[in-house]
Amino acid sequence: RPYWLTPGEGSTLYFAAIWEAYPVQEQVWLSTAVITQPASSQRRPLILDAAGQEAWLNPETPLHALQALLASEPAALRERVLAN
């Protein structure tokens, strides 16, 4: 079911994701995946605040800090169902 998600006023949503570039014949293919928080009743993308963005994008961030981001409380969003 599709949803319309919005953050607080004047905010932008930043989703955690991973990517990879790999060669296929004579081309390079790009692949991406959005990171979701641990399963509950619904999967939600991991939404990053300013500190989370900095940690996620920094290759020096220790693994335990990234795991803490995955375990953090879901961001507060306004959700509206678009269709049944």
PyMOL Python script that loads the backbone (N, CA, C, O; Angstrom):
from pymol import cmd

cmd.read_pdbstr("""\
ATOM      1  N   ARG A   1       0.844  -1.162   0.000  1.00  0.00           N
ATOM      2  CA  ARG A   1       0.000   0.000   0.000  1.00  0.00           C
ATOM      3  C   ARG A   1       0.900   1.238   0.000  1.00  0.00           C
ATOM      4  O   ARG A   1       1.796   1.323   0.839  1.00  0.00           O
ATOM      5  N   PRO A   2       0.701   2.186  -0.892  1.00  0.00           N
ATOM      6  CA  PRO A   2       1.541   3.385  -0.938  1.00  0.00           C
ATOM      7  C   PRO A   2       1.180   4.387   0.162  1.00  0.00           C
ATOM      8  O   PRO A   2       0.016   4.551   0.525  1.00  0.00           O
ATOM      9  N   TYR A   3       2.208   5.045   0.673  1.00  0.00           N
ATOM     10  CA  TYR A   3       2.046   6.063   1.710  1.00  0.00           C
ATOM     11  C   TYR A   3       2.721   7.348   1.269  1.00  0.00           C
ATOM     12  O   TYR A   3       3.669   7.330   0.483  1.00  0.00           O
ATOM     13  N   TRP A   4       2.225   8.455   1.780  1.00  0.00           N
ATOM     14  CA  TRP A   4       2.865   9.753   1.628  1.00  0.00           C
ATOM     15  C   TRP A   4       3.509  10.034   2.976  1.00  0.00           C
ATOM     16  O   TRP A   4       2.810  10.112   3.987  1.00  0.00           O
ATOM     17  N   LEU A   5       4.844  10.191   3.011  1.00  0.00           N
ATOM     18  CA  LEU A   5       5.572  10.445   4.249  1.00  0.00           C
ATOM     19  C   LEU A   5       6.148  11.844   4.218  1.00  0.00           C
ATOM     20  O   LEU A   5       6.717  12.265   3.210  1.00  0.00           O
ATOM     21  N   THR A   6       6.005  12.565   5.316  1.00  0.00           N
ATOM     22  CA  THR A   6       6.597  13.890   5.409  1.00  0.00           C
ATOM     23  C   THR A   6       7.251  14.050   6.777  1.00  0.00           C
ATOM     24  O   THR A   6       6.727  13.566   7.780  1.00  0.00           O
ATOM     25  N   PRO A   7       8.406  14.733   6.818  1.00  0.00           N
ATOM     26  CA  PRO A   7       9.065  15.020   8.089  1.00  0.00           C
ATOM     27  C   PRO A   7       8.475  16.278   8.705  1.00  0.00           C
ATOM     28  O   PRO A   7       7.444  16.775   8.252  1.00  0.00           O
ATOM     29  N   GLY A   8       9.133  16.789   9.740  1.00  0.00           N
ATOM     30  CA  GLY A   8       8.711  18.049  10.341  1.00  0.00           C
ATOM     31  C   GLY A   8       8.837  19.192   9.349  1.00  0.00           C
ATOM     32  O   GLY A   8       9.434  19.046   8.282  1.00  0.00           O
ATOM     33  N   GLU A   9       8.273  20.316   9.711  1.00  0.00           N
ATOM     34  CA  GLU A   9       8.277  21.489   8.831  1.00  0.00           C
ATOM     35  C   GLU A   9       9.692  21.872   8.407  1.00  0.00           C
ATOM     36  O   GLU A   9      10.600  21.946   9.235  1.00  0.00           O
ATOM     37  N   GLY A  10       9.867  22.110   7.130  1.00  0.00           N
ATOM     38  CA  GLY A  10      11.138  22.587   6.606  1.00  0.00           C
ATOM     39  C   GLY A  10      12.254  21.560   6.610  1.00  0.00           C
ATOM     40  O   GLY A  10      13.415  21.916   6.408  1.00  0.00           O
ATOM     41  N   SER A  11      11.933  20.303   6.833  1.00  0.00           N
ATOM     42  CA  SER A  11      12.960  19.262   6.900  1.00  0.00           C
ATOM     43  C   SER A  11      13.049  18.498   5.585  1.00  0.00           C
ATOM     44  O   SER A  11      12.139  18.531   4.756  1.00  0.00           O
ATOM     45  N   THR A  12      14.156  17.822   5.426  1.00  0.00           N
ATOM     46  CA  THR A  12      14.372  16.936   4.287  1.00  0.00           C
ATOM     47  C   THR A  12      14.616  15.540   4.825  1.00  0.00           C
ATOM     48  O   THR A  12      15.257  15.386   5.864  1.00  0.00           O
ATOM     49  N   LEU A  13      14.120  14.520   4.142  1.00  0.00           N
ATOM     50  CA  LEU A  13      14.364  13.139   4.545  1.00  0.00           C
ATOM     51  C   LEU A  13      15.667  12.651   3.921  1.00  0.00           C
ATOM     52  O   LEU A  13      15.875  12.788   2.716  1.00  0.00           O
ATOM     53  N   TYR A  14      16.539  12.085   4.742  1.00  0.00           N
ATOM     54  CA  TYR A  14      17.781  11.481   4.278  1.00  0.00           C
ATOM     55  C   TYR A  14      17.747  10.008   4.648  1.00  0.00           C
ATOM     56  O   TYR A  14      17.690   9.665   5.829  1.00  0.00           O
ATOM     57  N   PHE A  15      17.783   9.128   3.642  1.00  0.00           N
ATOM     58  CA  PHE A  15      17.714   7.689   3.850  1.00  0.00           C
ATOM     59  C   PHE A  15      19.109   7.081   3.803  1.00  0.00           C
ATOM     60  O   PHE A  15      19.927   7.455   2.963  1.00  0.00           O
ATOM     61  N   ALA A  16      19.378   6.145   4.704  1.00  0.00           N
ATOM     62  CA  ALA A  16      20.632   5.397   4.658  1.00  0.00           C
ATOM     63  C   ALA A  16      20.547   4.395   3.510  1.00  0.00           C
ATOM     64  O   ALA A  16      19.516   3.752   3.311  1.00  0.00           O
ATOM     65  N   ALA A  17      21.625   4.269   2.769  1.00  0.00           N
ATOM     66  CA  ALA A  17      21.660   3.336   1.643  1.00  0.00           C
ATOM     67  C   ALA A  17      23.088   2.852   1.442  1.00  0.00           C
ATOM     68  O   ALA A  17      24.039   3.435   1.964  1.00  0.00           O
ATOM     69  N   ILE A  18      23.219   1.784   0.683  1.00  0.00           N
ATOM     70  CA  ILE A  18      24.525   1.281   0.276  1.00  0.00           C
ATOM     71  C   ILE A  18      24.541   1.198  -1.245  1.00  0.00           C
ATOM     72  O   ILE A  18      23.488   1.137  -1.881  1.00  0.00           O
ATOM     73  N   TRP A  19      25.728   1.197  -1.820  1.00  0.00           N
ATOM     74  CA  TRP A  19      25.828   1.087  -3.270  1.00  0.00           C
ATOM     75  C   TRP A  19      27.074   0.296  -3.633  1.00  0.00           C
ATOM     76  O   TRP A  19      27.985   0.126  -2.823  1.00  0.00           O
ATOM     77  N   GLU A  20      27.089  -0.178  -4.860  1.00  0.00           N
ATOM     78  CA  GLU A  20      28.234  -0.920  -5.383  1.00  0.00           C
ATOM     79  C   GLU A  20      28.302  -0.696  -6.889  1.00  0.00           C
ATOM     80  O   GLU A  20      27.275  -0.624  -7.564  1.00  0.00           O
ATOM     81  N   ALA A  21      29.506  -0.588  -7.400  1.00  0.00           N
ATOM     82  CA  ALA A  21      29.738  -0.522  -8.844  1.00  0.00           C
ATOM     83  C   ALA A  21      30.452  -1.805  -9.239  1.00  0.00           C
ATOM     84  O   ALA A  21      31.458  -2.171  -8.631  1.00  0.00           O
ATOM     85  N   TYR A  22      29.937  -2.487 -10.250  1.00  0.00           N
ATOM     86  CA  TYR A  22      30.580  -3.734 -10.672  1.00  0.00           C
ATOM     87  C   TYR A  22      30.560  -3.836 -12.193  1.00  0.00           C
ATOM     88  O   TYR A  22      29.606  -3.415 -12.847  1.00  0.00           O
ATOM     89  N   PRO A  23      31.647  -4.413 -12.748  1.00  0.00           N
ATOM     90  CA  PRO A  23      31.751  -4.513 -14.203  1.00  0.00           C
ATOM     91  C   PRO A  23      30.922  -5.668 -14.753  1.00  0.00           C
ATOM     92  O   PRO A  23      30.896  -6.762 -14.188  1.00  0.00           O
ATOM     93  N   VAL A  24      30.249  -5.400 -15.863  1.00  0.00           N
ATOM     94  CA  VAL A  24      29.521  -6.418 -16.616  1.00  0.00           C
ATOM     95  C   VAL A  24      29.911  -6.210 -18.070  1.00  0.00           C
ATOM     96  O   VAL A  24      29.552  -5.206 -18.685  1.00  0.00           O
ATOM     97  N   GLN A  25      30.644  -7.161 -18.606  1.00  0.00           N
ATOM     98  CA  GLN A  25      31.207  -7.052 -19.951  1.00  0.00           C
ATOM     99  C   GLN A  25      32.024  -5.768 -20.035  1.00  0.00           C
ATOM    100  O   GLN A  25      33.015  -5.639 -19.317  1.00  0.00           O
ATOM    101  N   GLU A  26      31.652  -4.831 -20.870  1.00  0.00           N
ATOM    102  CA  GLU A  26      32.446  -3.606 -21.007  1.00  0.00           C
ATOM    103  C   GLU A  26      31.769  -2.398 -20.376  1.00  0.00           C
ATOM    104  O   GLU A  26      32.101  -1.259 -20.704  1.00  0.00           O
ATOM    105  N   GLN A  27      30.822  -2.636 -19.476  1.00  0.00           N
ATOM    106  CA  GLN A  27      30.117  -1.548 -18.801  1.00  0.00           C
ATOM    107  C   GLN A  27      30.270  -1.696 -17.294  1.00  0.00           C
ATOM    108  O   GLN A  27      30.616  -2.765 -16.790  1.00  0.00           O
ATOM    109  N   VAL A  28      30.009  -0.619 -16.595  1.00  0.00           N
ATOM    110  CA  VAL A  28      29.972  -0.659 -15.134  1.00  0.00           C
ATOM    111  C   VAL A  28      28.527  -0.447 -14.708  1.00  0.00           C
ATOM    112  O   VAL A  28      27.897   0.546 -15.073  1.00  0.00           O
ATOM    113  N   TRP A  29      28.017  -1.384 -13.940  1.00  0.00           N
ATOM    114  CA  TRP A  29      26.646  -1.307 -13.442  1.00  0.00           C
ATOM    115  C   TRP A  29      26.672  -0.789 -12.012  1.00  0.00           C
ATOM    116  O   TRP A  29      27.545  -1.151 -11.223  1.00  0.00           O
ATOM    117  N   LEU A  30      25.713   0.055 -11.692  1.00  0.00           N
ATOM    118  CA  LEU A  30      25.581   0.570 -10.335  1.00  0.00           C
ATOM    119  C   LEU A  30      24.372  -0.077  -9.678  1.00  0.00           C
ATOM    120  O   LEU A  30      23.312  -0.206 -10.291  1.00  0.00           O
ATOM    121  N   SER A  31      24.540  -0.475  -8.443  1.00  0.00           N
ATOM    122  CA  SER A  31      23.463  -1.109  -7.692  1.00  0.00           C
ATOM    123  C   SER A  31      23.315  -0.393  -6.355  1.00  0.00           C
ATOM    124  O   SER A  31      24.311  -0.080  -5.703  1.00  0.00           O
ATOM    125  N   THR A  32      22.083  -0.134  -5.946  1.00  0.00           N
ATOM    126  CA  THR A  32      21.837   0.516  -4.657  1.00  0.00           C
ATOM    127  C   THR A  32      20.777  -0.246  -3.881  1.00  0.00           C
ATOM    128  O   THR A  32      19.969  -0.978  -4.454  1.00  0.00           O
ATOM    129  N   ALA A  33      20.795  -0.062  -2.571  1.00  0.00           N
ATOM    130  CA  ALA A  33      19.776  -0.648  -1.701  1.00  0.00           C
ATOM    131  C   ALA A  33      19.533   0.307  -0.540  1.00  0.00           C
ATOM    132  O   ALA A  33      20.482   0.813   0.058  1.00  0.00           O
ATOM    133  N   VAL A  34      18.284   0.551  -0.224  1.00  0.00           N
ATOM    134  CA  VAL A  34      17.918   1.380   0.921  1.00  0.00           C
ATOM    135  C   VAL A  34      17.946   0.492   2.163  1.00  0.00           C
ATOM    136  O   VAL A  34      17.435  -0.627   2.146  1.00  0.00           O
ATOM    137  N   ILE A  35      18.543   0.998   3.233  1.00  0.00           N
ATOM    138  CA  ILE A  35      18.632   0.256   4.491  1.00  0.00           C
ATOM    139  C   ILE A  35      17.329   0.444   5.261  1.00  0.00           C
ATOM    140  O   ILE A  35      16.842   1.564   5.411  1.00  0.00           O
ATOM    141  N   THR A  36      16.772  -0.662   5.748  1.00  0.00           N
ATOM    142  CA  THR A  36      15.563  -0.582   6.570  1.00  0.00           C
ATOM    143  C   THR A  36      15.900  -0.935   8.008  1.00  0.00           C
ATOM    144  O   THR A  36      16.878  -1.629   8.287  1.00  0.00           O
ATOM    145  N   GLN A  37      15.067  -0.442   8.911  1.00  0.00           N
ATOM    146  CA  GLN A  37      15.243  -0.773  10.320  1.00  0.00           C
ATOM    147  C   GLN A  37      14.749  -2.189  10.563  1.00  0.00           C
ATOM    148  O   GLN A  37      14.010  -2.735   9.745  1.00  0.00           O
ATOM    149  N   PRO A  38      15.154  -2.798  11.693  1.00  0.00           N
ATOM    150  CA  PRO A  38      14.719  -4.173  11.965  1.00  0.00           C
ATOM    151  C   PRO A  38      13.205  -4.322  11.825  1.00  0.00           C
ATOM    152  O   PRO A  38      12.436  -3.419  12.155  1.00  0.00           O
ATOM    153  N   ALA A  39      12.810  -5.475  11.333  1.00  0.00           N
ATOM    154  CA  ALA A  39      11.395  -5.731  11.039  1.00  0.00           C
ATOM    155  C   ALA A  39      10.539  -5.655  12.292  1.00  0.00           C
ATOM    156  O   ALA A  39      10.908  -6.153  13.356  1.00  0.00           O
ATOM    157  N   SER A  40       9.406  -5.028  12.140  1.00  0.00           N
ATOM    158  CA  SER A  40       8.345  -5.041  13.148  1.00  0.00           C
ATOM    159  C   SER A  40       7.091  -5.344  12.351  1.00  0.00           C
ATOM    160  O   SER A  40       7.087  -6.275  11.545  1.00  0.00           O
ATOM    161  N   SER A  41       6.048  -4.596  12.551  1.00  0.00           N
ATOM    162  CA  SER A  41       4.863  -4.836  11.735  1.00  0.00           C
ATOM    163  C   SER A  41       5.070  -4.329  10.305  1.00  0.00           C
ATOM    164  O   SER A  41       4.498  -4.873   9.360  1.00  0.00           O
ATOM    165  N   GLN A  42       5.887  -3.286  10.152  1.00  0.00           N
ATOM    166  CA  GLN A  42       6.182  -2.736   8.824  1.00  0.00           C
ATOM    167  C   GLN A  42       7.658  -2.367   8.766  1.00  0.00           C
ATOM    168  O   GLN A  42       8.226  -1.894   9.750  1.00  0.00           O
ATOM    169  N   ARG A  43       8.265  -2.583   7.627  1.00  0.00           N
ATOM    170  CA  ARG A  43       9.654  -2.136   7.457  1.00  0.00           C
ATOM    171  C   ARG A  43       9.641  -0.647   7.132  1.00  0.00           C
ATOM    172  O   ARG A  43       8.815  -0.164   6.358  1.00  0.00           O
ATOM    173  N   ARG A  44      10.583   0.066   7.747  1.00  0.00           N
ATOM    174  CA  ARG A  44      10.715   1.493   7.485  1.00  0.00           C
ATOM    175  C   ARG A  44      12.151   1.782   7.114  1.00  0.00           C
ATOM    176  O   ARG A  44      13.065   1.209   7.706  1.00  0.00           O
ATOM    177  N   PRO A  45      12.375   2.661   6.145  1.00  0.00           N
ATOM    178  CA  PRO A  45      13.753   3.017   5.813  1.00  0.00           C
ATOM    179  C   PRO A  45      14.419   3.700   7.005  1.00  0.00           C
ATOM    180  O   PRO A  45      13.760   4.372   7.798  1.00  0.00           O
ATOM    181  N   LEU A  46      15.723   3.519   7.117  1.00  0.00           N
ATOM    182  CA  LEU A  46      16.483   4.186   8.169  1.00  0.00           C
ATOM    183  C   LEU A  46      16.666   5.641   7.759  1.00  0.00           C
ATOM    184  O   LEU A  46      17.378   5.942   6.801  1.00  0.00           O
ATOM    185  N   ILE A  47      16.020   6.536   8.490  1.00  0.00           N
ATOM    186  CA  ILE A  47      16.087   7.967   8.206  1.00  0.00           C
ATOM    187  C   ILE A  47      17.143   8.574   9.111  1.00  0.00           C
ATOM    188  O   ILE A  47      17.133   8.358  10.323  1.00  0.00           O
ATOM    189  N   LEU A  48      18.053   9.333   8.519  1.00  0.00           N
ATOM    190  CA  LEU A  48      19.191   9.881   9.242  1.00  0.00           C
ATOM    191  C   LEU A  48      18.993  11.353   9.567  1.00  0.00           C
ATOM    192  O   LEU A  48      18.560  12.134   8.720  1.00  0.00           O
ATOM    193  N   ASP A  49      19.319  11.730  10.816  1.00  0.00           N
ATOM    194  CA  ASP A  49      19.378  13.145  11.174  1.00  0.00           C
ATOM    195  C   ASP A  49      20.772  13.654  10.788  1.00  0.00           C
ATOM    196  O   ASP A  49      21.544  12.917  10.175  1.00  0.00           O
ATOM    197  N   ALA A  50      21.102  14.896  11.134  1.00  0.00           N
ATOM    198  CA  ALA A  50      22.381  15.481  10.712  1.00  0.00           C
ATOM    199  C   ALA A  50      23.571  14.674  11.235  1.00  0.00           C
ATOM    200  O   ALA A  50      24.509  14.409  10.484  1.00  0.00           O
ATOM    201  N   ALA A  51      23.545  14.280  12.512  1.00  0.00           N
ATOM    202  CA  ALA A  51      24.649  13.496  13.079  1.00  0.00           C
ATOM    203  C   ALA A  51      24.720  12.119  12.424  1.00  0.00           C
ATOM    204  O   ALA A  51      25.810  11.614  12.155  1.00  0.00           O
ATOM    205  N   GLY A  52      23.568  11.517  12.169  1.00  0.00           N
ATOM    206  CA  GLY A  52      23.528  10.216  11.515  1.00  0.00           C
ATOM    207  C   GLY A  52      24.067  10.272  10.096  1.00  0.00           C
ATOM    208  O   GLY A  52      24.752   9.351   9.651  1.00  0.00           O
ATOM    209  N   GLN A  53      23.758  11.354   9.381  1.00  0.00           N
ATOM    210  CA  GLN A  53      24.277  11.518   8.015  1.00  0.00           C
ATOM    211  C   GLN A  53      25.800  11.559   8.030  1.00  0.00           C
ATOM    212  O   GLN A  53      26.461  10.907   7.222  1.00  0.00           O
ATOM    213  N   GLU A  54      26.343  12.336   8.960  1.00  0.00           N
ATOM    214  CA  GLU A  54      27.795  12.462   9.047  1.00  0.00           C
ATOM    215  C   GLU A  54      28.438  11.114   9.369  1.00  0.00           C
ATOM    216  O   GLU A  54      29.442  10.742   8.763  1.00  0.00           O
ATOM    217  N   ALA A  55      27.864  10.390  10.316  1.00  0.00           N
ATOM    218  CA  ALA A  55      28.409   9.080  10.691  1.00  0.00           C
ATOM    219  C   ALA A  55      28.288   8.085   9.539  1.00  0.00           C
ATOM    220  O   ALA A  55      29.232   7.347   9.259  1.00  0.00           O
ATOM    221  N   TRP A  56      27.131   8.059   8.868  1.00  0.00           N
ATOM    222  CA  TRP A  56      26.892   7.086   7.792  1.00  0.00           C
ATOM    223  C   TRP A  56      27.848   7.300   6.622  1.00  0.00           C
ATOM    224  O   TRP A  56      28.320   6.335   6.020  1.00  0.00           O
ATOM    225  N   LEU A  57      28.131   8.550   6.302  1.00  0.00           N
ATOM    226  CA  LEU A  57      28.963   8.863   5.138  1.00  0.00           C
ATOM    227  C   LEU A  57      30.462   8.854   5.425  1.00  0.00           C
ATOM    228  O   LEU A  57      31.267   8.890   4.494  1.00  0.00           O
ATOM    229  N   ASN A  58      30.844   8.806   6.691  1.00  0.00           N
ATOM    230  CA  ASN A  58      32.254   8.828   7.068  1.00  0.00           C
ATOM    231  C   ASN A  58      32.820   7.408   7.068  1.00  0.00           C
ATOM    232  O   ASN A  58      32.377   6.578   7.861  1.00  0.00           O
ATOM    233  N   PRO A  59      33.788   7.110   6.196  1.00  0.00           N
ATOM    234  CA  PRO A  59      34.338   5.751   6.149  1.00  0.00           C
ATOM    235  C   PRO A  59      35.100   5.361   7.413  1.00  0.00           C
ATOM    236  O   PRO A  59      35.405   4.183   7.604  1.00  0.00           O
ATOM    237  N   GLU A  60      35.413   6.327   8.280  1.00  0.00           N
ATOM    238  CA  GLU A  60      36.130   6.046   9.526  1.00  0.00           C
ATOM    239  C   GLU A  60      35.191   5.729  10.691  1.00  0.00           C
ATOM    240  O   GLU A  60      35.661   5.400  11.780  1.00  0.00           O
ATOM    241  N   THR A  61      33.888   5.820  10.486  1.00  0.00           N
ATOM    242  CA  THR A  61      32.938   5.541  11.572  1.00  0.00           C
ATOM    243  C   THR A  61      33.045   4.075  11.971  1.00  0.00           C
ATOM    244  O   THR A  61      32.958   3.194  11.116  1.00  0.00           O
ATOM    245  N   PRO A  62      33.235   3.800  13.280  1.00  0.00           N
ATOM    246  CA  PRO A  62      33.344   2.407  13.720  1.00  0.00           C
ATOM    247  C   PRO A  62      32.032   1.645  13.528  1.00  0.00           C
ATOM    248  O   PRO A  62      30.947   2.225  13.557  1.00  0.00           O
ATOM    249  N   LEU A  63      32.158   0.345  13.333  1.00  0.00           N
ATOM    250  CA  LEU A  63      31.000  -0.509  13.097  1.00  0.00           C
ATOM    251  C   LEU A  63      29.965  -0.384  14.207  1.00  0.00           C
ATOM    252  O   LEU A  63      28.767  -0.350  13.925  1.00  0.00           O
ATOM    253  N   HIS A  64      30.402  -0.315  15.466  1.00  0.00           N
ATOM    254  CA  HIS A  64      29.438  -0.238  16.573  1.00  0.00           C
ATOM    255  C   HIS A  64      28.592   1.031  16.500  1.00  0.00           C
ATOM    256  O   HIS A  64      27.434   1.020  16.916  1.00  0.00           O
ATOM    257  N   ALA A  65      29.150   2.123  15.979  1.00  0.00           N
ATOM    258  CA  ALA A  65      28.377   3.363  15.836  1.00  0.00           C
ATOM    259  C   ALA A  65      27.325   3.218  14.737  1.00  0.00           C
ATOM    260  O   ALA A  65      26.214   3.733  14.866  1.00  0.00           O
ATOM    261  N   LEU A  66      27.672   2.521  13.660  1.00  0.00           N
ATOM    262  CA  LEU A  66      26.699   2.282  12.589  1.00  0.00           C
ATOM    263  C   LEU A  66      25.593   1.344  13.065  1.00  0.00           C
ATOM    264  O   LEU A  66      24.426   1.533  12.721  1.00  0.00           O
ATOM    265  N   GLN A  67      25.954   0.341  13.848  1.00  0.00           N
ATOM    266  CA  GLN A  67      24.950  -0.573  14.397  1.00  0.00           C
ATOM    267  C   GLN A  67      24.006   0.164  15.340  1.00  0.00           C
ATOM    268  O   GLN A  67      22.820  -0.157  15.406  1.00  0.00           O
ATOM    269  N   ALA A  68      24.525   1.149  16.071  1.00  0.00           N
ATOM    270  CA  ALA A  68      23.670   1.954  16.951  1.00  0.00           C
ATOM    271  C   ALA A  68      22.653   2.744  16.136  1.00  0.00           C
ATOM    272  O   ALA A  68      21.512   2.913  16.567  1.00  0.00           O
ATOM    273  N   LEU A  69      23.055   3.232  14.961  1.00  0.00           N
ATOM    274  CA  LEU A  69      22.103   3.932  14.091  1.00  0.00           C
ATOM    275  C   LEU A  69      20.961   3.006  13.686  1.00  0.00           C
ATOM    276  O   LEU A  69      19.799   3.414  13.669  1.00  0.00           O
ATOM    277  N   LEU A  70      21.293   1.761  13.361  1.00  0.00           N
ATOM    278  CA  LEU A  70      20.272   0.792  12.944  1.00  0.00           C
ATOM    279  C   LEU A  70      19.293   0.491  14.068  1.00  0.00           C
ATOM    280  O   LEU A  70      18.125   0.196  13.816  1.00  0.00           O
ATOM    281  N   ALA A  71      19.766   0.565  15.309  1.00  0.00           N
ATOM    282  CA  ALA A  71      18.920   0.243  16.460  1.00  0.00           C
ATOM    283  C   ALA A  71      18.192   1.463  17.014  1.00  0.00           C
ATOM    284  O   ALA A  71      17.431   1.339  17.974  1.00  0.00           O
ATOM    285  N   SER A  72      18.409   2.638  16.428  1.00  0.00           N
ATOM    286  CA  SER A  72      17.796   3.860  16.954  1.00  0.00           C
ATOM    287  C   SER A  72      16.287   3.867  16.733  1.00  0.00           C
ATOM    288  O   SER A  72      15.759   3.140  15.890  1.00  0.00           O
ATOM    289  N   GLU A  73      15.614   4.698  17.503  1.00  0.00           N
ATOM    290  CA  GLU A  73      14.162   4.846  17.367  1.00  0.00           C
ATOM    291  C   GLU A  73      13.829   5.388  15.980  1.00  0.00           C
ATOM    292  O   GLU A  73      14.548   6.244  15.465  1.00  0.00           O
ATOM    293  N   PRO A  74      12.759   4.906  15.374  1.00  0.00           N
ATOM    294  CA  PRO A  74      12.364   5.433  14.064  1.00  0.00           C
ATOM    295  C   PRO A  74      12.057   6.932  14.138  1.00  0.00           C
ATOM    296  O   PRO A  74      11.535   7.421  15.140  1.00  0.00           O
ATOM    297  N   ALA A  75      12.382   7.635  13.085  1.00  0.00           N
ATOM    298  CA  ALA A  75      12.093   9.068  13.012  1.00  0.00           C
ATOM    299  C   ALA A  75      10.588   9.301  13.042  1.00  0.00           C
ATOM    300  O   ALA A  75       9.809   8.498  12.528  1.00  0.00           O
ATOM    301  N   ALA A  76      10.199  10.403  13.647  1.00  0.00           N
ATOM    302  CA  ALA A  76       8.781  10.769  13.675  1.00  0.00           C
ATOM    303  C   ALA A  76       8.392  11.333  12.309  1.00  0.00           C
ATOM    304  O   ALA A  76       8.971  12.314  11.842  1.00  0.00           O
ATOM    305  N   LEU A  77       7.421  10.710  11.691  1.00  0.00           N
ATOM    306  CA  LEU A  77       6.956  11.130  10.370  1.00  0.00           C
ATOM    307  C   LEU A  77       5.446  11.261  10.368  1.00  0.00           C
ATOM    308  O   LEU A  77       4.746  10.628  11.160  1.00  0.00           O
ATOM    309  N   ARG A  78       4.967  12.082   9.477  1.00  0.00           N
ATOM    310  CA  ARG A  78       3.532  12.118   9.212  1.00  0.00           C
ATOM    311  C   ARG A  78       3.274  11.151   8.072  1.00  0.00           C
ATOM    312  O   ARG A  78       3.899  11.247   7.016  1.00  0.00           O
ATOM    313  N   GLU A  79       2.354  10.221   8.282  1.00  0.00           N
ATOM    314  CA  GLU A  79       2.036   9.218   7.261  1.00  0.00           C
ATOM    315  C   GLU A  79       0.597   9.392   6.811  1.00  0.00           C
ATOM    316  O   GLU A  79      -0.306   9.632   7.613  1.00  0.00           O
ATOM    317  N   ARG A  80       0.411   9.263   5.500  1.00  0.00           N
ATOM    318  CA  ARG A  80      -0.941   9.318   4.950  1.00  0.00           C
ATOM    319  C   ARG A  80      -1.057   8.251   3.871  1.00  0.00           C
ATOM    320  O   ARG A  80      -0.249   8.211   2.943  1.00  0.00           O
ATOM    321  N   VAL A  81      -2.054   7.392   3.990  1.00  0.00           N
ATOM    322  CA  VAL A  81      -2.285   6.353   2.991  1.00  0.00           C
ATOM    323  C   VAL A  81      -2.787   7.014   1.715  1.00  0.00           C
ATOM    324  O   VAL A  81      -3.696   7.842   1.755  1.00  0.00           O
ATOM    325  N   LEU A  82      -2.189   6.645   0.576  1.00  0.00           N
ATOM    326  CA  LEU A  82      -2.596   7.224  -0.703  1.00  0.00           C
ATOM    327  C   LEU A  82      -3.679   6.416  -1.395  1.00  0.00           C
ATOM    328  O   LEU A  82      -4.498   6.977  -2.124  1.00  0.00           O
ATOM    329  N   ALA A  83      -3.696   5.102  -1.176  1.00  0.00           N
ATOM    330  CA  ALA A  83      -4.694   4.251  -1.827  1.00  0.00           C
ATOM    331  C   ALA A  83      -4.912   3.010  -0.979  1.00  0.00           C
ATOM    332  O   ALA A  83      -4.072   2.651  -0.153  1.00  0.00           O
ATOM    333  N   ASN A  84      -6.037   2.365  -1.191  1.00  0.00           N
ATOM    334  CA  ASN A  84      -6.314   1.130  -0.442  1.00  0.00           C
ATOM    335  C   ASN A  84      -5.881  -0.081  -1.198  1.00  0.00           C
ATOM    336  O   ASN A  84      -6.041  -1.201  -0.713  1.00  0.00           O
TER     337      ASN A  84
END
""", "prot")
cmd.dss("prot")
cmd.show_as("cartoon", "prot")
cmd.util.cbc("prot")
cmd.orient("prot")
